[in-house]
Amino acid sequence: MLGSAFRVLFTLWAGSLWSLAVWVAPTLFYAQGDRHLAGVLVSRLFSIETYMGLAVGLLALLLPSRTKFVPGYVAAALLVVNEWLIKPEMTKAQAHGTALGLGFGPWHGISAVIYLSACVAVLVLVWKGSHR
């Protein structure tokens, strides 16, 4: 039962990670005329992805096959770094023009690379079937 619940939650998380990056975020910026509002909404969705990743990672720790989930732990850790280390710097850079010597654009780029790295780590799990 725990394994089935994990597989469902993992599947939802993997799908939502990729759909947010590929369809949801670009669509929000395209459809919403207010770029600031679109950014606030997308930022909130990225936060939700982080908490989903933490939940999946914690649930994976309870499974006998927990050692096969290493790329998933890496993905969750990357999202945590993005949420609690990079995002505050992005916010500072947006408000003040710079944070730790970088503007919003470079911070956004760093954040995007980290997020896409998490997506790739999850894709590796799906591809290998290691999430079972």
Secondary structure in CASP SS format (residue, H / E / C, confidence):
PFRMAT SS
TARGET T0000
AUTHOR 0000-0000-0000
METHOD secondary structure of the structure
MODEL  1
M C 1.00
L H 1.00
G H 1.00
S H 1.00
A H 1.00
F H 1.00
R H 1.00
V H 1.00
L H 1.00
F H 1.00
T H 1.00
L H 1.00
W H 1.00
A H 1.00
G H 1.00
S H 1.00
L H 1.00
W H 1.00
S H 1.00
L H 1.00
A H 1.00
V H 1.00
W H 1.00
V H 1.00
A H 1.00
P H 1.00
T H 1.00
L H 1.00
F H 1.00
Y H 1.00
A H 1.00
Q C 1.00
G C 1.00
D C 1.00
R H 1.00
H H 1.00
L H 1.00
A H 1.00
G H 1.00
V H 1.00
L H 1.00
V H 1.00
S H 1.00
R H 1.00
L H 1.00
F H 1.00
S H 1.00
I H 1.00
E H 1.00
T H 1.00
Y H 1.00
M H 1.00
G H 1.00
L H 1.00
A H 1.00
V H 1.00
G H 1.00
L H 1.00
L H 1.00
A H 1.00
L H 1.00
L C 1.00
L C 1.00
P C 1.00
S C 1.00
R H 1.00
T H 1.00
K H 1.00
F H 1.00
V H 1.00
P H 1.00
G H 1.00
Y H 1.00
V H 1.00
A H 1.00
A H 1.00
A H 1.00
L H 1.00
L H 1.00
V H 1.00
V H 1.00
N H 1.00
E H 1.00
W H 1.00
L H 1.00
I H 1.00
K H 1.00
P H 1.00
E H 1.00
M H 1.00
T H 1.00
K H 1.00
A H 1.00
Q H 1.00
A H 1.00
H H 1.00
G C 1.00
T C 1.00
A E 1.00
L C 1.00
G C 1.00
L E 1.00
G C 1.00
F H 1.00
G H 1.00
P H 1.00
W H 1.00
H H 1.00
G H 1.00
I H 1.00
S H 1.00
A H 1.00
V H 1.00
I H 1.00
Y H 1.00
L H 1.00
S H 1.00
A H 1.00
C H 1.00
V H 1.00
A H 1.00
V H 1.00
L H 1.00
V H 1.00
L H 1.00
V H 1.00
W H 1.00
K H 1.00
G C 1.00
S C 1.00
H C 1.00
R C 1.00
END
